[in-house]
Amino acid sequence: MKKTTLKKYAALLAGCGIAVKKGDFVIIQAGLDQPDFVYMCVEACYKAGAAKVMVEWDYQPLAKLNVRYQSLKTLSAVDDIARAKLQYRVDKNPSMLYLISDDPDGLKGINQEKQGKAMQARYPVIKPFRDAMDNKYKWCIAAVPGEAWAKKVFPGLRTSLAVEKLWQAILFTSRVIDRDGRDLDPVDEWKRHNADIRARCEYLNSLHIEKLEYKASNGTDLTVGLIPDGIFAGGSEFTLGGEEFNPNIPSEETFTSPMAGAAEGIVYSSLPLSYKGEMIENFSLRFENGRAVEVKAEKNQALLEQMVKMDKGAAMLGECALVPYTSPIRESGITFYETLFDENAACHFAMGDGFTNCIRDYDKFTQEELHAKGINDSMIHVDFMIGTADLSVTAVCADGKRVKVFENGVWAF
């Protein structure tokens, strides 16, 4: 991929993703797959005015070694260094850029029960720090191609060509290049895209929706209740301090957090899910009184069952996202095996934690008050895709009116 194009992508992530301004402190989390691009991102952040940029490197195979050789007690501990690091982030409020590149099956064979118990033990310690940072910092999740990931997406190509093809797909869906590989003005493209998403959110919010009814020929038949004070959001977001940023690049979704405990029926997946480094495929979840009471999967059912039992909120929905079946990601014809992309190929739900900023005037309420209004609280937030070519979504409004939101997988307005 041309270095000039990659520099445009880096500038987009710095200037539009985490919206670096003069004096910002930035932390970039990345794998070892694309060090040259990480260098470009660091440079782009400094050019945008950052005072300090730190890089935290990750390496998926080390996670497997840690789970294999550490005792459960050691793996479960949040030691003094980790606590100090979390407190440092609370105090310094850095902007966070997460560059994902992991192999979707990279943790296959790991002791998932041991890892799950360790996560459950760490969560109560980590949660207060996470809550203290909620809605206060700028963050962005974006992607770079790792070799194993690229080979998963393009198994018939040699590694170098697969990486190049994945670069092209990432840059196209991120609005950096067009279908023919020609450079775009990505910042201008994102301004227009955010304006379109914002207009759709305003329309949906004007309907005062009480519940959404989902139906598809694959068997999906689910009704989800919404929060009276809830709002739809999407595209760029704002911190409590009023700074605009784009949390996901790419992003095609218009979403809200539903009422915790208000879902009835069954929903079927339409794409595979990579969860904790393993693939879950061809699965369904049946809800009663808002909770997933039965889950089935052709591949990795035990992992899916573990997921919805991680804590009290893990069996409830935390997000309803509307994405047209004709999104650029879907029309690329590529299954990315990565939620950042595949969730933007079709409508999706998320199990677990909801978004507190999906409550109108959320800044006027405490975390406890926002959860009391109906925002789900959980240690997990796992998106899974349910959109199909014939999905219909009907809004039932507070005044009793029924409004078609999606018809045949795309916007009905």
Buried (B, 14 or more C-beta within 10 A) or exposed (E): BEEEBBBBBBBBBBBBBBBBEEEBBBBBBBBEBBEEBBEBBBBBBBBBEBEEBEBEEBEBEEBBEBBEEBEBEEBBBBEEEBEEEBEEBBEEBBBBBBBBBBBBBBBEEBBBEBBBBBBBBBBEBBEEBBBBBBBEBBBBBBBBBBBBBBBBBBEEBEEEEBBBBBBBBBBBBBBBBEEEEEEBEBEEBBEEBBEEBBEBBEBBBEBEBBBBBBBBEBEBBBBBBBBBBBBBBBBBBBBEEEBEBBBBBBBBBBBBBBBBBBBBBBBBBBBBBBBBBBBBBBBBBBBEEBBBEEBBBEBBBEBBBBBBBBBEBBBBBBBBBBBBBBBBBBEBEBBBBBBBBBBBBBBBBBBBBBBBBBBBEBEEBEBEEBBEBBBBBBBBBBBBBBBBBBBBBBBBBEEEEEBEBBBEBBBEE
